[in-house]
Amino acid sequence: MTSRRAFLGTMGAAIVGAKFARAGAAALNWAAGAPAPGRQFTGPFGIQLYSLRHQLDKDMPGTLNYIREVGYTDVETAGFYRLSAADFKKELDKAGLKATGMHAGDDNRFRTRLDEIIAEAKVFKADYVTCPWVQEEHRKDAEGCKRVAAEFNEWGKKLQAAGFRFAFHNHDMEFKPLGNTTPMDILIQETDPKLVDFELDLFFVKKVGLTPANYLKKYPGRFKLVHLKDISKSTPTGFAEAADDACVPIGEGQIDWPKTLGAAADIGVKYYYVEDESPTSQENIRKTIQYLKTVRF
């Protein structure tokens, strides 16, 4: 939050007194339940559909309608649930949802079926096509990560020519040390910002002991998408696999969200997707959007 600059030294005691009176009234209004001062999160309010994968599998129309009714407008796909891309888009259209992003498969799919991925992206008119996973054999050492980064540049160039942006989504293993660096650092440093963006999963940043707001600022301009995902206060730091209930509604876990959302806004994050992998994800995403609509930073 940026404070106003004071310049009342030459304006007289009456004006100074009036200013402090207004400040006092504002403080009383805040205490009485008025919106807190600061910037308001204005979205876009997106959701990664993997959050409700089980519900979508059982009742796609009802689940998509629920997502829209709760308040989300954008979605990021993660498969099409036995439908073609065209038929899945029709279901999104019926619910009033827009796919602004796609998780289009792991690195091997990008390596072997990029034309198919581009054809799917054209159906949705998605802005971003994201690779959410790199196989361990390709990222086990620094040289492997550099080769993957070179491939990211190639895929980014082809996607850009087709009218889309390429991004990579991290998990926790991208932060495991490789000497004095990490796979994530190599992938960011070895890719061309004109061709490759990154989607930062804030849950995993916090899980490995880093501060999400600080990591966002480490590479300004590279993170154009984020996964909004909180981690329970009982989940330990480290690389061990997290429990199913480690995801909690935003605002109930370990992450400092006012600080993190402020950093994301400052560095130019464009798309925000809530993700919740817990057994209670359907209720959690409702609580999360309620928090996002009231938080100030």
N, C-alpha and C positions, 0 to 999 in steps of 0.2 A: 504494500500500500504506500503510495506516494503522498507525503504530507504537504500542506500548503506552506509557502514561504511567508514569513511575517515581515511586514514593512510598515508597521504602524508607529514607529518612533516619533514621527513629526506630526501626527494626526490629532493629538489631543486626548485627554483622559476619557471624555464622554464616549468617543468612538471605540477606544480600547475596551471600555466597560461593556459597550453593546456587543462587541465581538465575543467577549467571555460569557456574556449572558446567553448568546445563541449557542455557544459550545456546550454550556451547561444544559440547555434545553435538549440538545441533540443527545447528550449522554443519558438524560432521563428517559427520552423516547426509546433509546436502545435498550435500556434496562427494563422498560415496560413491554418489550417484545417486538419493537420495530426492527427492520432489517439491520444487521450489523454493518458498519462502514466497510468500504473496500470494494474491490472488483467482484462482479458476479460471474459465475461460470455460465456461459451461454451456449455451450456445445460446440459443434453438433452433438446431439445425444445419440450415440451409436451403440450397437451391441454386437459382439461376436456370437454368431448363432450356435457355436459349439456349446455355449452355456446351457442351452435348452435342447440338446441333441436327442435326449430320450423322449422328451415331450413332442418334438417335431416328428420323431419316428412313429409315434402313436396317433397324433392328431395335428397334422400340419396346419390346416386352416385355423383351427382354434388357437393354436400356439402363436401363430403369426399375428392374429387379431389381438391376443393378449399383449404381445410385445408393443403393438401400436397403442393400445388402450392405456398401458402403463405410462407411455410418453416417449418412447424411442421412435426415431424417424429414419435413422440410417442403420444398415446392417452390414456385417462383414461375413461373407459366406465361408463355409467349411464343408464342402460337399453339397450334393443336391438331393440326397435321400431317395435314391432310386428313380429320380426324375431326370429328364434331360434338362440342360441349362435353360432352354426356352420355356419348358413347362414350369420349372421352378421360379423363373422370373414372373410368370403369370400369377403364381400364388403370392409372390411379394407384391405385385401390383394390386391385387385384390385387397390386400391388407393395408395398402397405402405406405409401403416400405420401399426404400431405395437401397440397392447394394452399391455402396460407394467403394467397397474393398472386397477382395477375394483372397482367401487362403487357397492356393491352387495346387498344393501337393508339395512333396519333398524335393530335394535337389535332383534326384534321379528323374522325376517327372519333368522338371524343367529341362534337364539335359537331353531327354529323349522325345518329349511330346510338347515342345514349346508352341508349335503351330496350333495344336489343339487347345492349349491354354489361352492363346490369343483369340481364338474363335469364341471361346466361352466368355472372355472379357468383353468382346464386342456385343454379345447378347445382352449383358447387364449394363453396358456402358459404364463400367466401374472405372474410377480414377486410378486405383491402386491394385496391382497384382502382386501378391506377397508369397514368398517362400517361407513357410513356418518351421522348416526343419532341414538340417544338413546331416547326412549319415555320418556316424562316428568315424568310419574309415577314411573319410575325406577331410576331417578336421582334427586328427589325432596329433599333429605336429604343426609347427609354424609354416613349413613349406606347403603342407596340405592346405592350410588356411589361405595362404597366398594364391594357390591355384584356384580355390573356390572363389576368392575375391575377383580374380580375373574372369571367371565364368559369370559372376554377378554383373560385371561390366558388359559382357557380351549380351547377356539376357536383357539387361537394362537398355542397351542400344536397340535391340530388336523390338522390345516393348514400346520404347519411345517412338520408334518409327511407325508403330501401329496406333499410337495415340494414348498410351498408358504409361504409368510410372511403375518401376519395379522397387520392391522393398523386401527386406529380410526381417523376420521376427525372431527374437532371441528366447532361449530358455536359460536355465542356470548354468549349464555346462559351458556356455560361451564365455563364462567368467573364470573358469578354472585356469590357474597360472600355467603359462608356457614359458619357462625361464622368467624373464623380467617383463613379460607382456601377457596378453590373453588372446584367445581366438576373437573375441569381440573387438578388441583394439585393432587387431590385424585386419579384420574385415572392414572396419570403418576407415582405417588409414590407407588401405590398399585399393579402395574403390573410388570411382569418380563421382563427386557430388552431383554432377550434371546428369548422371545415369542411374544412380543408386541412392535410395533413401532407406531409413531404418524405422521399424516399429518396435518401440521399447516396451517390453512387458514389465511393468513396475513391480509386480509381485516378485518376480525372480531377482530383480535388482536388490530389493530389500532382503530377500531370502538369503542371499550370499553375503550379507553384511554391509552393503553399500547404501548410500543415501540417495534415493531417487532424484530429488531436486538437484543435487550436486552432479549426478551422472548426466542428467539432461543438459546441464550447463557445460559439461566437459567437451561436448561436441556440438556446439550451437549450429543450427541449420541442417543437421543430419537426421534428426528425429522429427519426421513429419506426421507420424502416427504413434499413438500409445494405446496399450491395453490398461484400462483402469481396473485394478484388481487388488484388493486388500488382503493382507496375510494375518492370520489370527495371532493374538498375543502369546499363545502357548506354543507356537511353531518355532523351533530352534533355528539359529543361523547355521548355514552350511549347505552341502551338496547332496545330502541324503534326500530320498524321495519324500515329498510332503504327503501328509495324510489327506484323505478325500475332503475332510471338513476344514482344511487349512484356509480355504477361501471364505471370507466373511464379507458382509455388506460393507461398502466403502464408508469409512468413518468409525468403524468398530474395531479396527485392527491396529497394526504397528505403524502404518505410514502416516506421515504428517501431510495431510491432503491440502490444506491451504498453501503451505510452502511449495508442495509439488505442483499443484495446478498453476500457481503463480509462475513458477519456473517454466512450465510447459507453454504458457501463454507468452512469456517473454522471449522464448527461443523460436516461436513460430510453429508450434504443433498445429496441424491442420485438422486431423481426424482423431476422435476419441472413441474407443470402443470398450464398453464394459464387458468384462469376462468373468464368469463365476462358474467354477467346476464342481461346486459342492453339491451334496444331495438335496440341499434346500435352495438351489439356485433360482427357482421360479419366484419364491417370495423374496429372496435376497436382491434380485434385480429391481424389484419394486422399491425396497428400502434404499437401495443405492441411488436411484434417480431422484427420490425425495431428498436425499442428502445433497446431491449435486445441484439441485434447484434452490437450495438455501445457503450453501457454503459461501463464504466470502474470503478473499485473500488479498 
